[in-house]
Amino acid sequence: MAGGDLTIDGYVCTNAATTAGNESIAGGTFRLSNFVPSHTGAGNIGIFVQGTARAELSHGTMGGVGYELYAYNTANLSVDNVVATGTGTGLYVDGSSGSPIVSLGQKVDLSGVTTPIGGYTLASMTQGQGIYTSTATTGTDTVSQPNAQADVITSAAVITASTTVNVPAKLVGLTYAVYNNTSGAFTWSVGVTGGTAITVAQGKHAIVTSDGTNMIRVSPDT
């Protein structure tokens, strides 16, 4: 479809092909709700959104192989109440023709796929999901995408070596109130997977934020 707006409520599709493509919408605003795409081809795509000024996807369950949701040349993408499972990539944003604004809202769970978020661009994600309490005592605690929607990150573990809590990369603007309530003579940090981390002293609070690549300190330890 080219031009104008398109709204679809209720979409079920099974695709066993090994090539990409189920849905391609060009131009205007594309709204899709209550969708259940399923695909079994390794190179297949469940939902393919192309060339829209804005795409709004809500209340969907995606599962299969390959890409669950692929957005190309889309200026503004909003995803809300979507769960993805499978062995591929949950959300892939192709930014080769520009950098779209991608927003993940409440109840978006991409943790069930091998690669929750892929592509060239960064996504913002709504928080407000309470407190994430890490129980890791050593090494790295990799926080899943839905748990990263918490407002607070804390730990009361007895750490036996330096420990880092990492939130996912490619999610920009995540801001956390951090409380290091650990014990043990080691450092405890909060960072971004593949990037830098901020160390917070034991018994101290701090505010940190992610730029999608690294964790940045907003306030000193208090």
C-alpha positions, -999 to 999 in steps of 0.1 A, spaced: 0 0 0 13 35 -9 2 67 7 -26 76 32 -32 59 66 -39 22 73 -53 7 104 -56 -31 109 -71 -47 140 -66 -84 141 -39 -100 120 -29 -137 119 -3 -150 94 18 -181 91 48 -179 67 71 -208 61 92 -191 34 128 -184 38 127 -150 22 117 -118 39 83 -102 39 48 -104 52 36 -69 55 49 -38 36 32 -5 41 45 26 23 35 62 32 13 77 59 6 62 93 3 24 98 -15 11 129 -15 -26 137 -31 -42 167 -40 -77 179 -15 -94 156 -1 -129 157 25 -135 129 43 -168 129 71 -178 106 95 -207 103 121 -196 77 155 -185 89 155 -154 68 118 -146 72 102 -115 87 69 -115 107 60 -78 103 78 -57 78 71 -19 80 85 2 52 84 39 43 58 51 68 59 85 85 47 67 117 40 31 126 21 21 158 21 -16 168 2 -28 199 -11 -59 215 8 -85 195 24 -119 201 53 -127 178 71 -160 175 93 -178 150 127 -177 133 144 -147 118 131 -112 124 99 -107 144 95 -70 135 116 -52 109 113 -15 103 129 1 73 128 38 63 103 45 90 105 79 107 87 71 139 80 37 154 59 30 185 56 -5 201 34 -12 230 20 -44 247 41 -68 225 57 -101 234 82 -118 212 97 -153 214 118 -174 191 154 -178 179 159 -147 159 157 -109 165 127 -93 182 130 -58 169 153 -48 140 155 -12 130 173 -6 97 186 30 99 206 29 67 183 56 52 181 77 84 177 75 121 141 68 132 126 75 166 118 42 182 98 41 214 91 9 234 61 14 257 47 -6 286 46 -44 286 70 -49 258 89 -81 263 115 -90 238 135 -112 262 122 -144 247 142 -141 215 179 -147 209 186 -110 200 160 -87 216 171 -56 197 192 -53 166 200 -28 139 217 5 135 197 28 157 189 34 193 155 30 209 139 48 239 119 28 264 92 37 288 102 30 324 80 30 355 83 -8 363 94 -5 399 126 -19 413 151 -43 399 170 -61 427 201 -79 415 212 -110 434 245 -115 416 274 -120 439 302 -119 413 308 -112 376 281 -96 354 243 -96 359 228 -90 325 194 -74 329 167 -85 304 149 -59 284 116 -59 304 135 -57 337 154 -28 324 122 -8 325 126 -5 362 132 30 378 155 17 405 184 -7 405 197 -21 438 214 -50 454 218 -63 489 239 -93 479 271 -104 497 294 -99 468 325 -122 466 342 -103 437 336 -71 417 301 -72 402 284 -53 374 247 -50 366 243 -43 329 212 -30 311 208 -37 274 225 -16 248 207 4 221 182 17 246 188 55 251 176 77 279 171 50 306 177 68 339 180 49 372 181 57 409 208 33 421 214 20 456 244 -1 465 233 -20 496 258 -48 491 284 -61 515 318 -76 508 351 -58 501 345 -55 463 332 -29 439 296 -29 426 287 -11 393 258 -4 369 266 -2 332 255 -9 297 262 -42 279 294 -37 258 300 -2 272 312 15 304 298 12 339 295 35 369 307 23 403 286 33 433 301 30 467 286 7 493 258 23 512 255 51 487 228 62 462 234 78 428 215 87 396 228 73 363 216 73 327 223 54 296 230 69 262 225 35 246 262 27 246 276 37 279 263 45 314 267 81 325 268 95 360 241 122 367 247 127 404 275 120 428 272 93 455 252 104 484 
